[in-house]
């Protein structure tokens, strides 16, 4: 499998558009999901995915085949996402303290005027996907990346250390501290933990009223889920997780939207692609 990937890379560097397309298609869903968890909204994730695509293309000739291609792509993506300043939450940073206050204040009845005739269970599921992504934004970018890679992508500590440029031991220690912080918040506030005071269904009305949930535009419900089976070579079971990690570990992964596939086709067919190939 790895030899086949390396062969595709050689062909892509030599200007084979089909080989380059195959490489990008093989990683586009994992980049999209990482971007979604790191940035907190599908729109920001789509924008970041486009820019990461270009970075992967323009840096492809620098790949020395000393690690898995996926690890190399993760390194490019995480470095970019940790420093990403254009997302909604980069402009308006969150904290667990702020989120706790918001949860304590935010319960109103789910009236039909608010729900617009959409089933409460559908709206609650949409809010769950949105809220958990937003909750991650309470962590600083590097801590968020460590948590997402370890808990949601279940990458082992050696791979995560390679991606982040730290030792596996340092990665495990930092993940343990972050995991504890997140678990304390989940245990007190998130109803998905079975102990927290919040409930997705109870929060629907408040989320609609504050424009955090739009019944006529359910972003997560329209995304196609992705089982990630084709990335089993680099997504591995991690060490023992704390009991509350399942709240994030069991969240669905998604296919990158059709818009991204259209963007990829246009990018590969564009005149600027000739310039990119010249730099590769």
Secondary structure, DSSP 4 states (H G I P E B T S, - for coil): -HHHHHHHHHHHHTT-HHHHHHHHHHHHHHHHHHHHHHHSSHHHHHHHHHHHHHHHHHHGGG--SSS-HHHHHHHHHHHHHHT---SHHHHS---HHHHHHHHHH------HHHHTT--HHHHHHHHHHHHHHHHHTTS-HHHHHHHIIIIIS---HHHHHHHHTS-HHHHHHHHHHHHHHHHHHHHHH-GGGTS-S--HHHHHHHHHHTTS--TT--TTTTSPEE--GGGTTT----SPPPTTTHHHHTSPEEPPPHHHHHHHHHHHHSTHHHHHHHH-
